[in-house]
Amino acid sequence: QVQLVESGGGLVQAGGSLRLSCAASGRTFSRYAMGWFRQAPGNEREFVAAISRGGGSTSYADSVEGRFIISRDNAKNTVYLQMNSLQFEDTAVYYCAARYVYYGGGFRPTEADYWGQGTQVTVSS
């Protein structure tokens, strides 16, 4: 069992930056690939970024490539999402997810094993 708790969301102006954190419970954090997803009102949950167990491989959605950076610290059981050059279209609830079976690249929401409760990111234009 893995419990995930996101933090770091808030209100930011377009062009600004935020860093999200996702803290995981348990001793098995390093066994899971981690991902960030987001869901805007009326939209389906979509993939944003993923990182492999050791952090050596990352993957991004085209919409955030070059602006967002995913990273992890296995000693702290935490995964991060640094979001730069934020745009109004980035407004959404952001969720972190853990996935045990991972072959690289992105993954679908249905492939996640555990979810956090989400944190709201609002970008004002």
C-alpha positions in Angstrom: 0.0 0.0 0.0 1.3 3.5 -1.0 -0.3 6.7 0.2 0.4 9.8 -1.7 -0.1 13.4 -0.6 0.4 16.3 -3.0 1.3 19.9 -2.0 2.5 23.1 -3.6 -0.5 24.1 -5.7 -1.8 27.6 -5.7 -2.6 30.7 -7.8 0.1 32.1 -10.1 0.2 34.6 -12.9 0.9 33.5 -16.4 4.6 33.1 -17.0 5.3 32.3 -13.4 6.5 29.1 -11.8 5.3 26.6 -9.2 6.8 23.4 -7.7 4.5 20.6 -6.7 5.6 17.9 -4.3 4.1 14.5 -3.7 5.1 12.7 -0.5 4.7 8.9 -0.3 4.3 6.7 2.7 5.9 3.4 3.2 9.3 1.8 2.4 8.5 0.8 -1.1 8.6 4.2 -2.9 11.7 3.4 -4.9 9.9 0.3 -6.4 7.4 2.5 -8.2 7.6 4.6 -11.2 5.8 7.9 -10.5 3.7 10.2 -12.7 1.9 13.5 -12.6 -1.5 13.9 -14.2 -3.9 16.8 -14.4 -7.6 17.3 -14.8 -9.4 20.5 -15.8 -13.1 21.0 -15.3 -15.1 19.1 -18.0 -11.9 17.3 -19.2 -10.6 13.8 -18.8 -7.5 13.2 -16.6 -4.4 13.5 -18.7 -0.8 12.5 -18.5 1.7 15.2 -17.7 5.0 13.6 -16.8 6.5 10.3 -15.6 9.8 9.2 -14.0 11.3 5.8 -13.6 12.1 4.1 -10.3 15.7 5.4 -10.1 15.0 8.7 -11.8 17.1 8.0 -14.8 14.3 8.1 -17.3 11.6 10.8 -17.7 8.8 11.3 -20.1 6.6 14.4 -20.8 3.4 15.2 -22.6 4.0 17.4 -25.6 2.1 20.3 -24.0 4.6 20.6 -21.2 7.8 19.5 -22.8 10.5 22.0 -22.1 8.5 23.8 -19.4 8.0 21.2 -16.7 10.6 19.0 -15.0 9.8 15.9 -13.0 12.3 14.6 -10.5 12.4 12.4 -7.4 14.3 11.9 -4.2 14.0 8.3 -3.1 15.7 9.1 0.2 12.8 11.5 1.0 10.1 9.4 -0.6 9.1 12.4 -2.7 8.5 13.2 -6.3 8.4 16.8 -7.6 7.0 18.7 -10.6 8.7 22.0 -11.4 6.4 24.0 -13.6 7.8 27.0 -15.4 6.4 29.4 -17.9 2.9 28.5 -16.8 0.0 29.2 -19.1 -3.7 29.7 -18.5 -4.2 26.3 -20.1 -2.2 24.6 -17.3 -5.0 25.4 -14.9 -6.2 22.1 -13.4 -6.1 19.8 -10.4 -2.8 18.0 -10.4 -2.5 14.4 -9.2 0.5 12.3 -8.6 0.3 8.5 -9.2 2.4 5.5 -8.6 2.8 2.6 -11.0 4.6 -0.7 -10.2 4.8 -2.2 -13.7 6.5 0.4 -15.9 8.2 0.1 -19.2 9.2 3.7 -19.8 7.4 6.6 -21.5 4.0 7.9 -20.4 1.2 5.9 -19.0 -2.6 6.1 -18.9 -4.6 6.9 -15.8 -6.0 3.4 -15.8 -2.5 2.0 -15.5 -1.7 3.8 -12.2 -1.8 1.7 -9.0 -2.2 4.5 -6.4 -3.3 8.2 -6.5 -3.0 11.2 -4.4 -5.9 13.5 -3.6 -4.8 16.3 -5.9 -3.7 19.9 -5.6 -5.2 22.8 -7.5 -3.1 24.9 -9.8 -4.7 28.1 -11.1 -2.9 30.3 -13.7 -4.3 33.7 -14.2 -4.0 35.3 -17.6 
